[in-house]
Amino acid sequence: MFYRENGQFKTSYKADQQIFPIAQDRWGVLLIVAFAFFAVPLLADEYMMRAILIPFLILSLAALGVNILVGYCGQISLGSGAFMAVGAYAAFNCWVRLEGIPLIAALLVGGFFATLVGIFFGIPSLRVKGLYLSVATLAAQFFCDWAFLRIKWFTNDSASGTASVANLTAFGFDVVTPLQKYIFCLSVLVVFGVLAKNLVRGAIGREWMAIRDMDVAAAVIGIRPMYAKLSAFAVSSFIVGVAGALWAFIYLGSWEPAAFSVDRSFQLLFMVILGGMGSIMGSFFGAAFIVILPIAINIVLPVIGSWVGVEVSTAALTHAEQIIFGALIVWFLIVEPHGLAKLWSVGKQKMPSLMSFDRFVTQFFHCFFFKFFNRRQTMKLRQLVLAASVVAAAASSALVSTAAYAQAKEQFFPVLPYRTGAYAPNGVPWANGYADYLKLINARDGGINGVKITFEECDTAYATDRGVECYERLKGKAQGGIFQPLSTGITFALTEKAPADKNPLITGGYGRSESSDGGVFKWNFPLQGTYWSGADIIMQFITKKENGNLKGKKIALVYHDSPYGKEPIPLLQERAKMQGYDLQLLPVTAPGVEQKATWLQVRQSRPDYVLLWGWGVMNSAALKEAVATGYPREKMFGVWWSAAEPDVKDVGEAAKGYTGLVATGPGGKVIEDIQKHVHAKKQGTGPADEVGTTLYNRGMVSAALAVEGVRAAQDRFGKGKVMNGEQIRWGLENLNMDD
């Protein structure tokens, strides 16, 4: 047998107390660590480092912390995302306020403060458990979300509510490139992994497991439940806090509280369930599964769909991820509650030294499925898996050859829409307009001066971390691409990455308002204005209505409590000083369905004008509340993201009088061409009656700006050629669309 425990005798206490008593485990772990440190840097490319390996290492560390609390001590927690946020913001404040503090020290301070918060919210575990404890820890999530959104000190008084770090160093070495970040994260993970392994096999680990198995019996034999439970919360929160700081500093670079939402807490819990509760190895398996599965789904499903003649949409891919995750969690809870770690343990025991792949798959599936299938059915499943392996290999080769051809013959446009999530009703029309315009250029013009356009969507669901992942996934598919993040939070995260990768960012009516300074932000192009310009236009309009005098007037800003909603505040505050009006700031927590308290304040203060800075369902909810409180819609003015058909459709006649700022016109001949060359030929991305709507036109114009940037670059560097990022940047800098 390749792996066996019998025959390995211990002749000393030192040998008996080894972390890995089985020789195969010991040598296997050493080989894996050596491979990770020395072979992976030579084999992995930049995309593999940034999009897969670095998030895998950080999430493995976070899952390790959650597993100590949930798997080893049996205390259910839904506040892990909050503890990650505490670690991130505590480390950030140390980094920006204590000049010269080492990176390691900032990370450890972040872990320390996460420990304090974890102990505080772990106190209810002394009296409650199970579902009640999960609700108590969920309170930590809501409290931290509120604190980091509303208390500006945590973000160093950032106007947009985002935190950013750059130019990291550790022990005198830069931590800037993907390789440097990978080595740093791997080193931290190895250290904490060894410490966690020693903890769980020591006296304190045995106390945790005794509490998990039966807390009453543990107390009877002398174990102190308070010490055991709170120490588990402390250790778990410390590790999770360090992981949160790494996630913010190393992976994101720029972040907002939404990066550590309750979704993150559930994701970490799913890692533990799928990987194996009460297993150090299970934390790594769960993190790998969660990181790799979405990427695999996004690669394999479109290929399989093309083979059977079915087009798999971006939204369908995102929904498929969620369905598969849910199904797998149910499956593992029923079939193998101990997760992938248990399957790996059983597989090692059954693995002979010269086992063929075919026989290994047979035994694995017989072990995994025997509870539900007989041996004959298991053999059929084994044949399907072998066939799927062949299909996956063929798909991989097809993707590689297709990507190589696209880079040589076609101009690639990466697209980062959000067809899923809370803001999908507004994100879908934009994405459809963007895609239809690119199709129009191919169908009507044969491409850009003969160069065909290809594009690929990666759904961000309006989440910053997902946007970073999509950026890393798509940037390697072309010599250089124009990215349009369609999110202020994602724009902040990509602003530091784009210059190093030489990828221009077009932020049409969103993003960082200060990026108008092209001398500083050389790769950001706010071509349709910024939120400062939008706020200024609205205020000029109001000033004219008041005959140039706003002194003593009250103006309320009802805004989406996110970097997007906070962007216009500095300009409005400066104008308030200049013009003498009183500015009232009324934040609305995303997604903005519940606004009764906000509009109660409006009713009490009776401002002369209300500026609506919303998005998605928040806009229609605000108009409905204005109707309910009797506030006149004639005194309400919305920015361009609050001035589309979905915003007023549900309000109906009651929305009359509301004024919105629109950054695009009706479309004219371009709309006719899209209907003629795209939708008339059944190639439209969305429904035909959507063409010409406000958000559709917005996406169409965004695509036109990108196309014309490439066209201008071709005029300078050669028509009929594929342009790289630096050439496209020149084209955008010299863009002239007067015609």
N, C-alpha and C positions, 0 to 999 in steps of 0.2 A: 504494500500500500504506500502511496505517496505521502499520505498524512495519517499519522496514528500517534496516540498518546502512550499506549502501553510499551514497556521496554525502556522508557526514559526515566531512570531512577535518579533521585536526588540524594546526594551524600553529605550535604551541608545545609545549614540554615540559610546561608546566602543564596545557594542555588534554589532552595525551596521558595524563597521570597522574591524571585525575579519577577519583573513586570510581565514578561512573556515566558512562562515556564516551559512551553513546548518549543523545541529547537526550530521547527519549521516556521512557527509564528515569528520567532525572534529574527531569523534570517530573512523571512519574507518582508517584515516591516522595515528592516535595514535596507533591503534592496529597493523597496518602494520609495523610501526617503531619499536614498542615493540617486535613484532615477529621477525623482522630482527636482532635486537640486542641480544635477549635472546633465541629464539627458534631455529633459523637457525644454530647458532654455535653448538647446541646439535644434530641437525638432519642431517646436511650436512657433507659428507665425504670430504677427502682431494681433490679428483678429482673435486667434485662439487665446492669447494672453488676456486681452481686454474683455472680451465678451463671454468667455467661458471659465478660464482658470482663476482669474482674480475674484470674480463673484463667487465661484465655487469655494475657494479658500475662506473667504470672509463669512459666507453663509454656513460653512461647516463649523466655524468657530462659534457662531451664534447658535446653531443647532446643538452644539456640544453643551453650551450653557443651559439651554432649555431642557435638554435631556437629563441633566443633573437634577433639575427641579421636578420635572414631570416623570421621567423614566425611573430615576433612582429613588426619589423621595415621595413620588406619588401625589404631588401637589399641582393641580391643574392651574395653568396660568394663561390668560389671554392678554397680558400686558407686556409681552416681550418687545413689541414694537416701541412701546413707551420707554422701556429701559434702554433700547438702542438709541432712541432720540436723546435721552438724558446724557448718555455717554458721548454722543456726537456734539451736542451743544456745550457740554461742560469742557470737552477737549478744545472746541473752537474758541471759547472765551479765554481759556488759558493761553492758547496759541496767539491770539490777537492782543491780549492785555498784558501778558508777561513776556516782555521782549527777551528773545534769546532762549526761551524754554525749549529743551530737546523734544523732538517728536514723541519719543517713547514716554517721556514724562507726561506729556499732554494726554496721550492715550490712557496711561494708568490713572491720571486724575479723573478722566472721563469715566473709567471703570469704578473709581472710588465713589463718585457722586451717584452713579447708577446703583451701587451697593446700598447707599443710604436710602434712596428712593425705594429700592426693592424690599429692604427690611421694613420700611414704614407700611408699604402696601401688603407686606406678608404677615403683618400682625393679625389680620382676621383669620389666618389659617390656624390660629390657636383655638378658635371656637367653632369654625365652620369648615366644611370640606366639600369636595365634589362640585356640583353645579353652583352652589352658593359661593364657593371660593373663586370659581371662574368669573362670576359676576363682580366680586370684589376687586379682582385684578383688572377686570375690564375698566373699572373706574380709573385706574392709573392711566390707561390709554386715553380716555376722554379728558382727564385733567391735564395731561402733558400736551395733548393736541391744542387745548385751549391756551395753555401757558406760552407755548412757543409761537403761537399765532399772534397773541395779543400783547405780550410783554416784549417791547422792542429791545430791551437790554440784552436779551439772549442772542439776538442777531447783530449785536454791536450797532444798534440804531440804524440798521439798513432800511432805506425807504421802501424797498420792495418786499422786505421780509425774508430775503434769502441770505444764506451764509456761504462764503466762498473762501477757499484756501488755495495756495499755489506755491511753487518752488519749495517743496518739502525736502528736508535733509534728515538723515539719521546716522549718528556716529561719524559725521564728517563726509558721508556719501550722499549723493543726490538720490531722491526717490521721485523721479519724474517720468522716466520712460516706462513702457509696459513691462520690460524685463526687470527693471529695478523694483517696480511695485510688486511684481510677482514674487521675487526673492524675499522682499521684506514681509509680505503677507504670509508666505510659506514659513519663514523663520518664526514669526509670532505664533502661527498655528501649531508648529511642532512643539514649541515651549509649553503652550497652554494644553496641548494634547497630552504630553507627558505628565504635567501636573494633575490634570483631571484623572488620568489613569491611576496615578498614585493615590489620589484622594478617595476614589470609589472603592479601592481595594484595601484601604486602611480602616481605622476604627470609626472615623466619622462617616465613611461610606457605608459601613455595616449598620450604623445607626440610621442612616437615611433609608436603607432597604428594609430595616425592621419597622420603621414608621410606615413605609409604603405597604408592607404586607399586612400588618395589624398593629395599629397605633396603641390600642389598649394593652395588648400583650407586651409591646415594647416598653410601655410605662411600668408594667408590673415587674419586669426584669431589671429595672433601674435606669432605662434610657429616658432622658429628659426631652419630652416632646417639644417644648418651647425652644430649647437650644438646637435640636436637630432640624426643626422646620425653618427657623429663622436663619440658621447657618446655610441651609440649602438655598433659601432665597438670596442670601448675601453672595455666596459663591456664584450662583447662576447669574445674578444681576451684574456682578463684576465682569464675568466673561462676556455676557451679552452687551454690556456697555462698551467694552473695548472693541467688540465686533461692530457696534454702531459707529464708533469713532472711525474705525477703518473703512466702513462702508461710505461714510461721508467724505473723509479726507482722501482716500486712495481711489475709490471707484467712481464716486460722483464728482467730487471736486467742488461743486456748487449744489446746494440742496435747499429744500423747504420742508416744513413739518409733514407735508403729505408723503414724503419719502419714507416716513416711519408710521404710517397709519395702521389701523386695526388689520388691514389686509396683510401687512407684514407679520403681525402676531399670528394670524392664522397660517400663513405660509410656513413659519418656523415650526408651528405645532404639527403641520402636515409632514414636514421633513422628519420629525421624530417618529410619527406614526408609521410612515412608509419605511423609514430606515430601520427602526427597531427601538422600542422604548427600553431603557435600562441597558444600553449598549453603546460604548464609545465608538465602535466601528459603524454602528447604525447611523450615527450623526453624519458621517462622511457619505454613506450610501444614500441617505435621504437628501442631502444637499446636492449630490451629483445628479440624482434622479430629477429633482425639481429644476435644476439649471439646464440640464441637457434635453429633457423631454420636450419643452416648448420649441427649442431649436430644431429638434428632429421632426416634430410635427410640421413645422413651417417648411421644412425641406422636402419631406417624403410625401405628404398629402397632395400638394400641387402636382407632383410628378405622377402619382397614381391617378389623380383626377384627369390629367392630360391623356393618359393611356386609355382610359375608359370614355373619354370625350366629355368630361364634366369639368367645368371651370370652378375651382375652389376659391371663394372670395376671401379677402382679408378678414372680414368679420367672422366668416365660418371657421377660419383657422383659430381665431381667438376663442370662439365658443367651443370648438373641439378640445382645446386645451383644458378648459374648465370642466367639460363633461368627462374627459378621460381622468383628470385628477380626482373628481368626485367618485367615479366608478372604482378607481384603484384604491381609494381610501376605504370604501365599503368592502371591497374584495379582500384587502389585507386584514381588516378587522374581523372578517368572518373566517377566512382560510388560514391566515398566518398572522396572529396578533403581534408577534414579535418581529414582524417585518423582514426586510431584506437581509438583515444581519443574521437572523435565524436560518434563512435559506442558504446563506453563505456558509454558516457553520455546518449545516447538514451536508451541503455539497462537498465540503472538505473531507468529511468523514467517508463519503462514498466515492471519492476520486482515486482510482488506482493510478499507478505511475505511468502506464502507457495507454490510458484511456483515449479512444478516438473521440473527435468532436461529436460525431453522430451518436455514440453511446452515452456521452456525457449529457447531451440534450435529452435523450430518452429518460435517463435516470432523474434528471432535474425535474422534468415535467411530471414524471410519475410521482415524485415526492411532493410536488407543488399541487397537483390537481387530483390526487387520489381520493380526496374527501368528496369530490363531486363527480368524478368520471371513473369508469372502469379502465382496465389496462388497454383494451382495444381502442377506446376513444382517446386515451392519452397518446397512443402511437400515432393516431391521425393528427392530433395537435402537434406532435413532434415533427411530422412531415410538413405541416403548414409553416412551422417556425424555420425549418431548413429552407423551404422555398422562399420564405420572406427574407432570409439572409441573402439569397441569391438576388432577389429583387432589389434589396437595399444596395448591394454592391453595384448592380447595373445602374440604379438611379444615381449613385454617387458619381460614377464615371460619366453618366450623361450630363449631370450638373456641371462637372468640371469642364467637359468639352464645350458645353453651351456657354458657360461663363467666359472661357477663353475666346470663343468666337465673338461674343458680345463686346468684349473689350477691344477686339481688333477691328470690328466692322460697324459698331453702333455706338451712339451716344446714350449713356445710361443716366437715367434720372431717378434717384432714390426719393421715395415718398413716405412721409411720416404722418399719416392721418390718425384719427381716432374714430373708428366705426363702431366701437363698443365702449361701454362705460356710461357714466352718468350724463355725459355731454354728446353722446352719439347722435341724437336727433339734429344737432347743429353741425357736428363734424362730418356726417355722411354727405350732405349736399356739397360741402366744400371739396371733399375728396372726389366726388363724382365730376364736378366741374373741372378739377385739375386733370383727372384722367382723360376726360372727353377731349380737352383741348390738345393734349399730347397725341391722342388718336387722330384728331383732325389734321395736325401737321403731317402725320404720316400719310393719311388718306388723300388729302387735298394737294399737298406740296411734295410728297415723296420724301419727307424728312426735312432736315435743316441743310439746305444746299446739297441734297442727295444723301446725307447721313441719316439713316433711320434712327428713330427714337425707340429705346426700350425703357421700361420702368418697372419697378417693383415696390409694392407697398409693405410696410411693416407697422402693424397697429400698435399705437402707444397707449391707448385707453386714457390719454391725457395724464399719464403718470411719468414723473421725471426719470425714475430708474429704468422704466421700460423704454423711454425715449433714448436713453444712453445706450441701452442694449441694442436697439434697432439701428442706431447710428453706427455702432461698431460692426454690426452684422452687414450693413449695406455699403459701408464706405470702401470696402476692399473689392467691390464688384466692378469698379471702373477706374480709369486713370485719375479721375477727379470728378466729384459730383456736386451739384447745387443742392444743399439741404435746406428745407423749410420746416422748422420744428413745429410750428402751429401751436406753440405753448410757451408762455413766458418762462416758466420753470425750466423746461427743457432747453430753452435758449440760453439761460444763465449757465446751465451745466455744460453746454457745447461750446460756449464762447472761448473757454480756455483750450479746448481740444481742437477746434477747427484750424487755428493758425498752424499748429504743429503738423496737422494732417494735410494742410493746404486745400481745405474744402470751404468754399464760400457759403455763408449763411444769409438767406433772404428772409427777413422778418417783416412781412407785409402788414403793417398796422398792429404789431404786437412786439414783444421782446423787450430788450433793454433800451430805455429812452435815451440814455447817454451815448448809445452807439451811433448817434448822429455825428459824433466827432470821429470822422474817418481817420484822423491822424493817430488816434489811440486804438480804435476798433477797426483794423484794416480789413478784416474778413467778414464783418457784419454789414449788411445792406438793408436798412429800414426804408425800402423803396416806396412804400405807401404811407409814410408818416409813422409817428410814434404816438404813444399815449399822451405825451406832453403836448404834442401838436393837436391831438384830438381834444384834449381838455381846453387848450387855448382857443380853439375855434369855437367851442360851445360858449366859453366865457365871453368872447368877443360878441357873439350873437346876443347873449343876455344883456351885455352892456349897452348894445344899441337899442334893445327894447326899453331899457331904463334911461334912455337919452344920455348915456355916458356916465351916469352916477349910480354907483352901487354902495355908497357909504351908508352904513347902518342896516343894510339888507342881511337876511339870513339865507345861507345856501347850504343845503345838506347833500352830502355825497353818500349814497347807498351803494356800497361796493362789495364785490366778491372778495372774501377774506383769503386772498392768495397773492402771490407776486403780481399777477395781472391786475387785480383790483387796487393794489397799493401804489402802482406806478404813477398815477396822476397826482397823488397827494402832495409831493413837494412843490409842483407848479401851482396847484390851487392855494397852498399855504403862502407862497410868495405873492401871488395875485391878491390874496386877502390883505396882506400887509400894504400893498400898493394902493388898492382900491377901497380899503376900509370896510369890507363886508365880514360877517361872522361865518366861519366855516364849521359845520357840524359833521363829524365823521361817524358813519353808521355801518360797521362791518356786518356782513351776512355770512354765516358759516356754510361752506359748500355741502351739498349742491345747491342749497338755497330754497328748499321747498317750504320750510317753516320760517316766516318772517313777521309773525304777529307782534312780537316784542319790538322789532325794529320800527314797524309802522305805528306802534303805540307812541314811540318817542317822536315820530314825525307829527302825529296828531297833537301831542302836547306842546311841541316847540313851534309848530306852524311855520316852517321856513317859507321864504318867498319863492324859492325854486329848489327842485330836487334833481340832482344829477344821478342817473342810473348807470352804474358800471357793472353790469351783470353778464351772465353767460348761461345759456341753456335754459333749464326750467326756472332759474331764478328770475328771469325777466318777466315771464307771464305771471309768476307768483307775485312779483312786486306790483304789477299793474292791477291784479285782482285785489291785493291788499289796499292799494290806493283807492280803488272803487269802494271797498268796504269801509274805509276810514273817512271817505268823503274828500280826499285830497284831489284838487283839480288836475286832470291830465295835461291841461294846457301849460302847466308850470313844470312839467317833467321833461327832461332832455336826456337822451341816451347816447352812449358812444356807439361806434359802428357794430360792435358785437352785441348790442342790445337793440338792434334796429332791423330785424329780419322778419319774414312772414311767420315763422313758428312762435315768435315772441308775442304777437298780437292776435294770432288766429283763435286761441282759446278764450280770449277776452271779448272778442267780437266788437259790437258797437261801442262798448264802454271804453275802448282804447282810443276813440276819436279825440284829437287834440294833442296826443302824445307826439313829440318830435324826436326823431332819431337821426344821427349823423351817418350817412352812407358814403362809403369810399369808392364805390364802383357805380357806373352807369348801367343803362338797360342792356347794353351789349351790341345792338344793331346788327351789322352784317355778319359778325362772328357767330352770333346765335343762329342766324339763318344757315350759315355754313355747317355748323355742328348738326343741326337738324337734317341737313341734306346729305352730308358725307358720312355722318356717324350713326345717328339714330334711324335714319331712313333705311340704312343697311343692316339694322338690327345689331349694331356694335356698341350701342350706348351702355355706359356703366350703370346708370340708374334709370328710373322711369322718365319717359319723354316729357311729361308735364312738369317736371322739375327744372327743365332747361329754362334759363332766364330768370330764375328766382334770385334773391339777393345773395344768399350764401353760395349758391352755385356759381354765380358770376364772380364772386370773390375768389373762389378756387380757380376759375378760368383765368382771371387776370393774374393770379399768382403764377400759374403755369406759363402764361404769355411772357411775364417778366423773365422767367428762367430761360425760356426758349430764345428770347431776343438777346439775352446776355451771351448765350452760346453763339448766336448769329453774329453779334458784334465782334466776338473773339475770332471767329472764322474770317471776318473781313480783314483782320490784322494779321493772323497767323496762317491763313490758308483755307480757302473754301473747300468743302468736301472732306475735311479732316476731323478726326475726333479730338476734342479739346480736353486738356487736363485742367486741374483746379486753378493753377496760377494763371493760365490763359483765360479761363472763364472769369476770374477775378478782374483781369484787365478789361474784359468785355463789359462787365457790370459797372466798372468805374467810368467807362466811356460810353455808356448806354444812351442812345438818343432815339426816343420814340415819338418825336414830333409828328412824323408822317402817319 
